[in-house]
């Protein structure tokens, strides 16, 4: 072949290595930039989430523990015509997942009760994850990086693993914001959320403060109708003992969760005093929402303060409660910004002193209650871990509300 090429006057030459075109520095940097986002915001969050969920399963030994006791079991009981609420005693509460939600959500979840508990818990976890993603999409998030960052955050992962109802609250909040000018839609969304989990009651005041009076009326009416209607379906079973059941729940968990009440209780205050201070702090945020609503850009600021009040006013707060903050964060920063990582900042709080477990283990733990849950229910809480979580929440809300000055949480551009 070489001789034939030479015969035609062609010559084969191989350039020295030093003369070959090298990969330019700019080309390498460009290639690395193209890989940066898929690795940092795609692969890494998935690996992190897998690690966290695996560790949680090794610790607890069951998926969807909250869902099984608070939703699946009472929904199953409703289908069978049995009582859905336990006796209002400490023994019923300390199991860790008593049925305490209003009957509206229990009846809504009855299709899950047709499945075995394990399959229903896994399906419910998928629904919760999809709900978070849908809520972000509804408020206008189109930056794909935001989704894995949010879904792999500690509040969302905890809610998915335990199967807690709180993550479902992101959807009505997102619906209420997106269609806030449509009174019936916004009002029904907030009303259904209040009927499912009472801690979102400050959102009704957001509607009032922004002069959406018809929507507020829809919210109040829908919440009342859904609660009373659902209770009528089950023959008002347990309605007389329900306030006592909630008081017992509060006495058990308000001093040992991640709430402001836990912080106050950690400084030797009674549970009654701690709950009163917690409610007062939440009411102060509601009043701040009223003040913000009358100023420029007040709609989002009032909404953010109302969402913050949901968390602060609750006497019992677990890490997944903070997931509701993703809705105002997504509205304020529809592209990935520093604020999206607050769900990872709360992990620093886990380094602080929290629950001190009783040694030896308290007596008579039922076989279906994980040791970790039993220890939490009988532990003595120090205030520092709760203080860390509340501090992170306050920083997020301050960033949402503050405008001007030097505070900038800029988007992380590609």
The 8 nearest C-alpha neighbors of each residue, nearest first, counted from 0:
[[1, 3, 2, 4, 5, 6, 11, 7],
 [0, 2, 4, 3, 5, 11, 10, 6],
 [3, 1, 5, 4, 0, 6, 7, 10],
 [2, 4, 6, 0, 5, 1, 7, 9],
 [3, 5, 9, 1, 7, 6, 2, 0],
 [6, 4, 9, 8, 2, 7, 3, 10],
 [7, 5, 3, 8, 4, 2, 9, 1],
 [6, 8, 4, 5, 9, 3, 10, 2],
 [7, 9, 5, 6, 10, 4, 3, 2],
 [10, 8, 5, 4, 7, 11, 6, 3],
 [9, 11, 5, 12, 4, 8, 1, 7],
 [12, 10, 9, 13, 1, 4, 5, 14],
 [11, 13, 10, 14, 15, 9, 1, 5],
 [14, 12, 15, 11, 16, 19, 18, 10],
 [13, 15, 18, 16, 12, 19, 17, 20],
 [14, 16, 18, 17, 13, 19, 12, 20],
 [17, 15, 19, 18, 14, 20, 13, 21],
 [16, 18, 15, 19, 14, 20, 21, 13],
 [17, 19, 15, 16, 14, 20, 21, 13],
 [20, 18, 16, 17, 21, 14, 15, 13],
 [21, 19, 18, 22, 17, 23, 16, 14],
 [20, 22, 23, 19, 18, 17, 24, 16],
 [23, 21, 24, 26, 20, 27, 25, 19],
 [24, 22, 26, 25, 21, 27, 20, 28],
 [23, 25, 27, 26, 28, 22, 29, 21],
 [24, 26, 28, 23, 27, 29, 22, 30],
 [25, 27, 29, 23, 24, 28, 30, 22],
 [28, 26, 30, 24, 29, 25, 31, 23],
 [29, 27, 31, 25, 30, 26, 32, 24],
 [28, 30, 26, 32, 27, 31, 25, 33],
 [31, 29, 27, 33, 32, 28, 26, 34],
 [32, 30, 28, 34, 33, 29, 35, 27],
 [31, 33, 35, 29, 34, 30, 28, 36],
 [32, 34, 30, 31, 35, 29, 36, 37],
 [35, 33, 31, 32, 37, 36, 38, 30],
 [36, 34, 32, 38, 33, 37, 39, 31],
 [35, 37, 39, 40, 38, 34, 33, 41],
 [38, 36, 41, 40, 34, 35, 39, 42],
 [37, 39, 42, 35, 41, 36, 40, 43],
 [40, 38, 36, 43, 37, 35, 41, 42],
 [39, 41, 36, 144, 37, 38, 44, 43],
 [42, 40, 37, 38, 43, 44, 39, 147],
 [41, 43, 38, 45, 44, 46, 37, 40],
 [42, 44, 46, 39, 45, 41, 38, 47],
 [45, 43, 47, 46, 151, 42, 41, 48],
 [46, 44, 48, 42, 47, 43, 49, 41],
 [47, 45, 49, 43, 44, 48, 50, 42],
 [46, 48, 44, 50, 45, 49, 43, 51],
 [49, 47, 51, 45, 151, 50, 46, 44],
 [50, 48, 46, 52, 47, 51, 53, 45],
 [49, 51, 47, 53, 48, 52, 54, 46],
 [52, 50, 48, 54, 53, 49, 55, 47],
 [51, 53, 55, 49, 54, 50, 48, 56],
 [54, 52, 56, 50, 55, 51, 49, 57],
 [55, 53, 57, 51, 56, 52, 50, 58],
 [56, 54, 52, 58, 57, 53, 59, 51],
 [55, 57, 60, 53, 59, 58, 54, 61],
 [56, 58, 54, 55, 60, 59, 53, 61],
 [59, 57, 55, 56, 60, 54, 371, 369],
 [58, 60, 56, 61, 369, 57, 55, 371],
 [61, 59, 56, 57, 58, 369, 62, 55],
 [60, 62, 59, 56, 64, 63, 369, 57],
 [63, 61, 64, 160, 161, 120, 56, 60],
 [62, 64, 161, 162, 66, 120, 65, 160],
 [63, 65, 161, 67, 66, 62, 61, 68],
 [66, 64, 96, 161, 67, 63, 68, 162],
 [67, 65, 162, 63, 70, 69, 64, 68],
 [68, 66, 71, 64, 65, 72, 70, 69],
 [69, 67, 96, 72, 65, 66, 97, 70],
 [68, 70, 98, 66, 97, 96, 65, 67],
 [69, 71, 66, 73, 105, 72, 68, 67],
 [70, 72, 67, 74, 112, 73, 75, 66],
 [71, 73, 75, 68, 74, 70, 67, 76],
 [74, 72, 83, 76, 75, 70, 71, 77],
 [75, 73, 77, 109, 71, 105, 76, 72],
 [76, 74, 112, 72, 78, 73, 77, 71],
 [75, 77, 73, 81, 79, 74, 78, 83],
 [76, 78, 74, 80, 79, 75, 81, 73],
 [79, 77, 75, 76, 80, 74, 109, 81],
 [80, 78, 76, 77, 81, 75, 74, 82],
 [79, 81, 77, 78, 76, 82, 233, 83],
 [82, 80, 76, 79, 77, 83, 78, 75],
 [83, 81, 84, 76, 236, 80, 77, 237],
 [82, 84, 73, 76, 77, 81, 85, 98],
 [85, 83, 98, 82, 237, 86, 99, 73],
 [86, 84, 91, 87, 83, 98, 97, 82],
 [85, 87, 88, 91, 84, 244, 240, 90],
 [88, 86, 244, 243, 85, 247, 240, 91],
 [89, 87, 90, 91, 86, 92, 247, 244],
 [88, 90, 92, 91, 93, 247, 87, 251],
 [91, 89, 88, 93, 92, 94, 87, 86],
 [92, 90, 89, 88, 93, 94, 85, 86],
 [91, 93, 89, 94, 90, 97, 248, 95],
 [92, 94, 95, 90, 376, 91, 89, 373],
 [95, 93, 92, 96, 91, 368, 97, 373],
 [94, 96, 93, 372, 92, 97, 376, 373],
 [95, 97, 68, 65, 69, 94, 98, 64],
 [98, 96, 69, 68, 92, 99, 95, 91],
 [97, 99, 69, 84, 100, 68, 73, 96],
 [98, 100, 97, 69, 101, 84, 245, 244],
 [101, 99, 98, 102, 196, 195, 69, 104],
 [100, 102, 103, 195, 104, 99, 226, 194],
 [103, 101, 105, 229, 104, 230, 106, 100],
 [104, 102, 229, 106, 105, 101, 226, 195],
 [103, 105, 107, 195, 106, 102, 108, 101],
 [106, 104, 102, 74, 108, 107, 103, 70],
 [107, 105, 109, 108, 103, 104, 102, 74],
 [106, 108, 104, 105, 109, 103, 110, 74],
 [107, 109, 105, 106, 110, 111, 104, 74],
 [108, 110, 112, 74, 106, 111, 107, 105],
 [111, 109, 112, 113, 108, 114, 107, 74],
 [112, 110, 109, 113, 119, 114, 108, 71],
 [111, 113, 75, 109, 114, 110, 71, 74],
 [112, 114, 111, 110, 115, 109, 75, 119],
 [115, 113, 112, 119, 111, 116, 118, 110],
 [116, 114, 118, 117, 119, 113, 112, 111],
 [115, 117, 119, 118, 120, 114, 67, 71],
 [118, 116, 120, 119, 115, 121, 62, 63],
 [119, 117, 121, 120, 115, 116, 122, 114],
 [118, 120, 116, 122, 117, 111, 121, 114],
 [121, 119, 123, 63, 117, 118, 122, 116],
 [120, 122, 124, 118, 123, 119, 117, 125],
 [123, 121, 119, 125, 124, 120, 118, 126],
 [122, 124, 126, 120, 125, 121, 119, 127],
 [125, 123, 127, 159, 121, 126, 122, 162],
 [126, 124, 122, 128, 123, 127, 129, 121],
 [125, 127, 123, 129, 124, 128, 130, 122],
 [128, 126, 130, 124, 125, 129, 166, 167],
 [127, 129, 125, 131, 130, 126, 124, 132],
 [128, 130, 126, 132, 127, 131, 133, 125],
 [129, 131, 127, 133, 128, 132, 126, 134],
 [130, 132, 134, 128, 129, 133, 169, 127],
 [133, 131, 129, 135, 130, 134, 136, 146],
 [134, 132, 130, 136, 135, 131, 129, 137],
 [133, 135, 170, 137, 131, 173, 136, 132],
 [136, 134, 132, 133, 137, 138, 140, 329],
 [135, 137, 140, 133, 139, 134, 138, 132],
 [138, 136, 134, 139, 135, 133, 173, 177],
 [137, 139, 136, 135, 177, 330, 173, 140],
 [138, 140, 136, 137, 141, 333, 135, 330],
 [141, 139, 333, 136, 135, 142, 138, 329],
 [142, 140, 143, 139, 136, 333, 334, 145],
 [141, 143, 334, 144, 140, 145, 335, 333],
 [144, 142, 145, 146, 141, 147, 140, 334],
 [145, 143, 142, 146, 40, 147, 148, 335],
 [144, 146, 148, 143, 335, 147, 142, 149],
 [145, 147, 149, 148, 144, 143, 150, 132],
 [148, 146, 150, 149, 151, 145, 144, 44],
 [147, 149, 145, 146, 151, 150, 152, 44],
 [150, 148, 152, 146, 147, 151, 145, 339],
 [149, 151, 147, 152, 148, 155, 146, 156],
 [152, 150, 48, 148, 149, 44, 147, 156],
 [153, 151, 342, 149, 155, 150, 154, 343],
 [152, 154, 156, 342, 155, 157, 343, 151],
 [155, 153, 319, 318, 157, 322, 156, 152],
 [156, 154, 158, 157, 152, 153, 150, 319],
 [157, 155, 159, 153, 158, 154, 151, 152],
 [156, 158, 160, 154, 155, 159, 319, 153],
 [157, 159, 319, 155, 163, 161, 156, 160],
 [158, 160, 162, 124, 156, 157, 161, 155],
 [161, 159, 157, 162, 158, 63, 62, 156],
 [160, 162, 63, 65, 64, 158, 163, 159],
 [163, 161, 63, 66, 159, 160, 158, 65],
 [162, 164, 158, 161, 165, 65, 66, 166],
 [163, 165, 167, 166, 162, 168, 66, 158],
 [166, 164, 167, 168, 163, 320, 319, 158],
 [167, 165, 168, 164, 169, 127, 158, 163],
 [166, 168, 165, 169, 164, 170, 127, 130],
 [169, 167, 166, 165, 170, 171, 192, 172],
 [170, 168, 172, 167, 323, 166, 171, 134],
 [169, 171, 134, 173, 172, 168, 167, 174],
 [172, 170, 188, 174, 173, 168, 169, 175],
 [173, 171, 175, 169, 170, 174, 176, 168],
 [172, 174, 170, 176, 134, 171, 175, 138],
 [175, 173, 171, 177, 176, 172, 178, 170],
 [176, 174, 185, 172, 179, 173, 178, 177],
 [175, 177, 179, 173, 174, 178, 172, 185],
 [176, 178, 174, 179, 175, 138, 173, 137],
 [179, 177, 181, 180, 175, 176, 185, 174],
 [180, 178, 176, 175, 185, 181, 177, 182],
 [179, 181, 178, 182, 185, 211, 177, 176],
 [182, 180, 178, 179, 184, 183, 185, 214],
 [181, 183, 214, 185, 184, 213, 186, 180],
 [182, 184, 186, 185, 181, 187, 214, 217],
 [183, 185, 187, 186, 181, 182, 188, 178],
 [186, 184, 175, 188, 179, 182, 187, 183],
 [187, 185, 218, 214, 217, 183, 189, 188],
 [186, 188, 190, 184, 218, 189, 185, 183],
 [189, 187, 171, 185, 191, 186, 190, 175],
 [190, 188, 192, 186, 191, 218, 187, 171],
 [189, 191, 218, 222, 187, 221, 193, 192],
 [190, 192, 194, 188, 189, 193, 222, 187],
 [191, 193, 189, 195, 190, 194, 196, 168],
 [194, 192, 197, 190, 196, 195, 191, 199],
 [193, 195, 222, 191, 192, 226, 196, 190],
 [196, 194, 192, 104, 193, 103, 191, 101],
 [197, 195, 193, 198, 194, 192, 100, 199],
 [196, 198, 193, 199, 200, 194, 195, 192],
 [197, 199, 200, 309, 196, 313, 193, 310],
 [200, 198, 309, 197, 201, 193, 202, 196],
 [199, 201, 202, 198, 203, 193, 197, 309],
 [202, 200, 204, 203, 305, 199, 309, 308],
 [203, 201, 205, 204, 200, 305, 199, 206],
 [204, 202, 206, 201, 205, 215, 200, 207],
 [205, 203, 207, 206, 202, 201, 208, 285],
 [206, 204, 202, 208, 207, 203, 302, 209],
 [205, 207, 211, 204, 203, 209, 215, 208],
 [208, 206, 204, 210, 205, 209, 212, 211],
 [207, 209, 205, 289, 210, 206, 204, 292],
 [208, 210, 206, 207, 211, 292, 205, 298],
 [211, 209, 207, 208, 212, 206, 213, 205],
 [210, 212, 206, 214, 207, 209, 213, 215],
 [211, 213, 215, 214, 210, 207, 216, 206],
 [214, 212, 216, 215, 211, 182, 217, 183],
 [213, 215, 182, 186, 217, 216, 212, 211],
 [216, 214, 218, 212, 217, 213, 206, 203],
 [215, 217, 213, 219, 214, 218, 220, 212],
 [216, 218, 186, 214, 220, 215, 219, 221],
 [219, 217, 190, 186, 215, 221, 216, 187],
 [220, 218, 216, 222, 221, 217, 190, 215],
 [219, 221, 217, 223, 218, 222, 216, 224],
 [220, 222, 190, 224, 218, 223, 219, 217],
 [223, 221, 190, 194, 225, 219, 220, 224],
 [222, 224, 220, 226, 221, 225, 227, 219],
 [223, 225, 221, 227, 228, 222, 226, 220],
 [224, 226, 228, 222, 223, 227, 229, 221],
 [225, 227, 223, 229, 228, 224, 194, 103],
 [228, 226, 230, 224, 229, 225, 223, 231],
 [229, 227, 231, 225, 230, 224, 226, 232],
 [228, 230, 103, 232, 226, 231, 227, 102],
 [229, 231, 235, 227, 233, 232, 228, 102],
 [230, 232, 234, 228, 235, 229, 233, 227],
 [231, 233, 229, 230, 234, 228, 235, 227],
 [234, 232, 230, 231, 235, 236, 229, 77],
 [233, 235, 231, 236, 232, 230, 229, 237],
 [236, 234, 230, 231, 238, 233, 237, 232],
 [235, 237, 234, 238, 233, 82, 230, 83],
 [236, 238, 240, 239, 241, 84, 235, 82],
 [237, 239, 241, 235, 240, 236, 230, 242],
 [238, 240, 237, 241, 242, 236, 235, 243],
 [241, 239, 243, 237, 238, 242, 244, 87],
 [240, 242, 244, 238, 243, 239, 237, 245],
 [243, 241, 245, 244, 240, 246, 239, 238],
 [242, 244, 246, 240, 241, 245, 87, 247],
 [245, 243, 87, 241, 247, 242, 246, 240],
 [244, 246, 248, 242, 247, 243, 249, 241],
 [247, 245, 243, 249, 248, 244, 250, 242],
 [246, 248, 250, 244, 249, 245, 243, 251],
 [249, 247, 245, 251, 246, 250, 252, 92],
 [248, 250, 246, 253, 247, 251, 252, 245],
 [251, 249, 247, 248, 252, 253, 246, 270],
 [252, 250, 248, 249, 253, 247, 254, 376],
 [251, 253, 255, 249, 254, 256, 250, 315],
 [252, 254, 315, 249, 314, 255, 261, 260],
 [255, 253, 261, 252, 264, 256, 260, 380],
 [256, 254, 380, 252, 253, 261, 379, 257],
 [255, 257, 316, 258, 252, 315, 253, 261],
 [258, 256, 385, 316, 317, 261, 388, 255],
 [259, 257, 316, 261, 260, 315, 256, 385],
 [258, 260, 262, 261, 277, 263, 311, 257],
 [261, 259, 273, 263, 258, 262, 314, 274],
 [260, 262, 254, 264, 258, 259, 263, 255],
 [263, 261, 382, 259, 265, 260, 264, 385],
 [262, 264, 260, 273, 265, 266, 261, 268],
 [265, 263, 268, 261, 266, 267, 262, 254],
 [266, 264, 382, 262, 263, 381, 267, 261],
 [265, 267, 264, 263, 268, 262, 382, 381],
 [266, 268, 264, 265, 269, 263, 270, 273],
 [269, 267, 264, 266, 263, 272, 273, 270],
 [270, 268, 272, 271, 273, 264, 267, 263],
 [269, 271, 273, 272, 274, 264, 268, 250],
 [272, 270, 274, 269, 273, 275, 268, 250],
 [271, 273, 275, 269, 270, 274, 268, 276],
 [274, 272, 260, 270, 276, 263, 275, 271],
 [273, 275, 277, 271, 276, 260, 272, 314],
 [274, 276, 272, 278, 277, 273, 279, 271],
 [277, 275, 279, 273, 278, 274, 280, 272],
 [276, 278, 274, 280, 312, 275, 279, 260],
 [277, 279, 312, 281, 275, 280, 276, 282],
 [278, 280, 282, 276, 277, 281, 283, 275],
 [281, 279, 283, 277, 282, 278, 276, 312],
 [280, 282, 312, 308, 278, 284, 311, 283],
 [281, 283, 285, 279, 284, 280, 278, 286],
 [284, 282, 280, 286, 281, 285, 279, 287],
 [285, 283, 287, 281, 286, 282, 308, 304],
 [284, 286, 282, 288, 287, 283, 305, 308],
 [285, 287, 289, 283, 288, 284, 282, 290],
 [286, 288, 284, 290, 289, 285, 291, 283],
 [289, 287, 301, 285, 291, 286, 290, 304],
 [288, 290, 286, 292, 208, 287, 291, 285],
 [291, 289, 287, 288, 292, 293, 286, 294],
 [292, 290, 288, 297, 293, 301, 294, 289],
 [291, 293, 297, 301, 289, 290, 294, 298],
 [294, 292, 291, 290, 297, 295, 289, 209],
 [293, 295, 297, 291, 292, 296, 290, 298],
 [296, 294, 297, 293, 292, 291, 298, 300],
 [297, 295, 298, 294, 299, 300, 292, 291],
 [296, 298, 292, 300, 294, 291, 295, 299],
 [297, 299, 301, 300, 292, 296, 302, 209],
 [300, 298, 302, 301, 297, 303, 296, 327],
 [299, 301, 297, 303, 400, 302, 298, 291],
 [300, 302, 288, 304, 292, 298, 299, 303],
 [301, 303, 299, 305, 300, 304, 205, 298],
 [304, 302, 300, 306, 305, 301, 327, 299],
 [305, 303, 307, 301, 288, 306, 302, 284],
 [304, 306, 308, 302, 307, 201, 303, 202],
 [305, 307, 309, 303, 308, 304, 302, 202],
 [308, 306, 304, 309, 305, 310, 303, 311],
 [307, 309, 281, 305, 311, 310, 306, 284],
 [310, 308, 199, 306, 307, 198, 312, 311],
 [309, 311, 308, 307, 313, 312, 320, 306],
 [310, 312, 308, 281, 313, 309, 307, 259],
 [311, 313, 281, 278, 277, 308, 310, 309],
 [312, 314, 315, 310, 311, 198, 316, 309],
 [315, 313, 253, 260, 274, 258, 312, 277],
 [316, 314, 253, 313, 258, 256, 252, 317],
 [317, 315, 258, 257, 256, 320, 313, 314],
 [318, 316, 319, 257, 320, 256, 315, 258],
 [317, 319, 154, 320, 321, 316, 157, 257],
 [318, 320, 154, 158, 321, 322, 317, 157],
 [321, 319, 322, 318, 317, 165, 316, 323],
 [320, 322, 319, 323, 324, 318, 154, 310],
 [321, 323, 324, 320, 154, 319, 325, 155],
 [322, 324, 325, 321, 169, 326, 320, 306],
 [325, 323, 322, 326, 321, 327, 328, 306],
 [324, 326, 328, 323, 322, 327, 329, 339],
 [325, 327, 329, 324, 328, 323, 330, 173],
 [328, 326, 330, 329, 303, 325, 324, 331],
 [329, 327, 325, 331, 326, 330, 332, 324],
 [330, 328, 333, 332, 326, 327, 331, 325],
 [329, 331, 327, 328, 332, 333, 138, 326],
 [330, 332, 328, 329, 327, 333, 399, 299],
 [331, 333, 329, 334, 330, 328, 336, 335],
 [334, 332, 140, 329, 330, 139, 331, 335],
 [335, 333, 332, 142, 410, 336, 140, 145],
 [334, 336, 145, 410, 411, 144, 339, 333],
 [337, 335, 410, 411, 338, 339, 409, 334],
 [336, 338, 339, 408, 340, 409, 335, 410],
 [337, 339, 340, 336, 341, 408, 395, 328],
 [338, 340, 337, 341, 336, 335, 328, 149],
 [341, 339, 342, 338, 343, 337, 344, 148],
 [342, 340, 344, 343, 339, 338, 345, 391],
 [341, 343, 152, 340, 153, 344, 345, 154],
 [342, 344, 341, 345, 340, 346, 152, 153],
 [343, 345, 341, 346, 342, 347, 340, 391],
 [346, 344, 347, 348, 343, 388, 342, 391],
 [345, 347, 348, 344, 349, 343, 153, 350],
 [348, 346, 345, 349, 350, 344, 351, 387],
 [349, 347, 387, 384, 350, 346, 345, 351],
 [348, 350, 347, 351, 346, 384, 345, 352],
 [351, 349, 348, 347, 352, 346, 384, 353],
 [350, 352, 384, 349, 348, 383, 353, 387],
 [353, 351, 383, 384, 381, 350, 354, 382],
 [352, 354, 384, 381, 380, 383, 351, 355],
 [355, 353, 380, 379, 378, 381, 356, 352],
 [354, 356, 379, 378, 380, 353, 357, 381],
 [355, 357, 378, 374, 354, 358, 379, 375],
 [356, 358, 378, 359, 360, 355, 377, 361],
 [359, 357, 360, 356, 361, 355, 374, 378],
 [358, 360, 357, 361, 356, 362, 374, 377],
 [359, 361, 358, 357, 362, 374, 356, 373],
 [362, 360, 359, 363, 357, 377, 364, 358],
 [363, 361, 364, 360, 359, 365, 373, 377],
 [362, 364, 365, 361, 360, 366, 373, 368],
 [363, 365, 362, 366, 368, 373, 361, 370],
 [366, 364, 368, 367, 363, 94, 369, 373],
 [365, 367, 368, 364, 369, 370, 363, 94],
 [366, 368, 365, 369, 364, 94, 370, 61],
 [367, 369, 365, 366, 94, 370, 373, 364],
 [370, 368, 372, 371, 59, 373, 367, 60],
 [369, 371, 373, 372, 374, 368, 59, 364],
 [370, 372, 374, 369, 373, 59, 375, 58],
 [373, 371, 375, 369, 374, 370, 95, 376],
 [372, 374, 370, 376, 375, 371, 369, 377],
 [375, 373, 371, 377, 372, 376, 378, 356],
 [376, 374, 378, 372, 377, 373, 371, 356],
 [377, 375, 373, 374, 93, 378, 372, 95],
 [376, 378, 374, 375, 373, 357, 379, 356],
 [379, 377, 356, 375, 355, 357, 354, 374],
 [378, 380, 355, 354, 356, 381, 255, 377],
 [381, 379, 354, 255, 353, 355, 378, 382],
 [380, 382, 353, 265, 383, 354, 352, 379],
 [383, 381, 262, 265, 385, 384, 386, 261],
 [384, 382, 386, 385, 352, 351, 381, 387],
 [383, 385, 353, 351, 387, 348, 386, 352],
 [384, 386, 257, 388, 387, 383, 382, 258],
 [385, 387, 383, 389, 384, 388, 390, 382],
 [388, 386, 348, 390, 384, 385, 389, 383],
 [387, 389, 385, 391, 390, 386, 345, 348],
 [388, 390, 392, 386, 391, 387, 385, 393],
 [391, 389, 393, 387, 392, 388, 386, 394],
 [390, 392, 394, 388, 393, 389, 345, 387],
 [393, 391, 389, 395, 390, 394, 396, 388],
 [392, 394, 390, 396, 391, 395, 397, 389],
 [395, 393, 397, 391, 392, 396, 398, 390],
 [396, 394, 398, 392, 393, 397, 399, 391],
 [395, 397, 399, 393, 398, 394, 400, 392],
 [398, 396, 394, 400, 399, 395, 401, 393],
 [399, 397, 395, 396, 401, 400, 394, 406],
 [400, 398, 396, 397, 401, 395, 300, 303],
 [399, 401, 300, 397, 398, 396, 402, 303],
 [402, 400, 398, 397, 399, 403, 406, 396],
 [401, 403, 400, 404, 406, 398, 399, 407],
 [404, 402, 405, 401, 406, 407, 400, 398],
 [405, 403, 406, 402, 407, 401, 398, 408],
 [404, 406, 407, 403, 402, 408, 401, 398],
 [405, 407, 404, 408, 403, 398, 402, 401],
 [406, 408, 409, 405, 398, 404, 403, 402],
 [409, 407, 337, 336, 338, 410, 406, 398],
 [410, 408, 407, 336, 411, 337, 332, 335],
 [409, 411, 336, 335, 412, 334, 408, 337],
 [412, 410, 336, 335, 409, 413, 337, 334],
 [413, 411, 410, 335, 334, 336, 409, 36],
 [412, 411, 36, 32, 33, 35, 410, 335]]
